[in-house]
C-alpha cells in the first residue's frame, strides 16, 4: 500500500540515536553508527522521531510500504521489557558486596553493587533496586573518568549502555525499572559526544513515562576525562 512513512537521510544523520530512542514502536535502530528504518510495519507514520533529530535528517515520504502492524509492535515492546531469556550464568542477576559506604574509600576496591550492569541484560525488577540511587551511564564514561568507581558508582546501583552500538531503545525497559521499583534518585553520566545524547534522552524520557517525581541529574564527561557540568 502507498502510505506516509519516514525517510532518514544517511548523509545528514550524525548517529546521535535520539530518533531511535524516540521511536517507541522500535521501527528505527542504529546500524553501523547511523539511524535506519528497519521495519516499515513498525512505523505508524506519526513522526515522534522528527523533532528529536538535531540535523533534520528525517522527513516524511509517500511510498509503497507494509501497513502499520500494532499487534507486532506491542509484542516487540513486551519482549524488550522482559528479562533476557539467555541462560548464560554470567547474566544471572545477583547483588554484590562492595566496601561498606561508611568505610574510607579505597581506590583499588570495586564499588559495584549488583550484576549484570548492561541495560539489555538487567532484570526489570530486583531486590537491589529497592531504595536505590540509580546510576545510568554511557559505558565509555568509566574509561574516560579515572575515579569513576569512587565518584559515581559508590553507593548506587549501576546500569550501563551505548545507544550507538547496542542498536536498541532503552526507554521502555528503563521506564519499567523506574516505575516498578522504589528508585529514590537518578544520576545519568554521559560523554560529551553527540551520540551519548541517546542515553540521556532514554533515561529522562523513561523518568517522565514512569510518572514518578524523583531527584535526578545529568553529568557530562569530556573525552579527556573532565566533568563538564
CORJO-V960359 format. One record per helix or strand of 2 or more residues. SS is the DSSP state (H for helix, E for strand). FROM is the first residue (numbers start at 0). TO is the last residue. Records with the same first field share a line. If there is no record, write none. Layout:
SS = FROM-TO ; FROM-TO
This chain:
E = 1-7 ; 27-30 ; 33-36 ; 57-63 ; 93-94 ; 113-114 ; 132-137 ; 156-160 ; 184-190 ; 214-220
H = 17-21 ; 39-41 ; 49-51 ; 69-80 ; 88-90 ; 126-128 ; 140-143 ; 147-152 ; 162-165 ; 170-179 ; 193-209
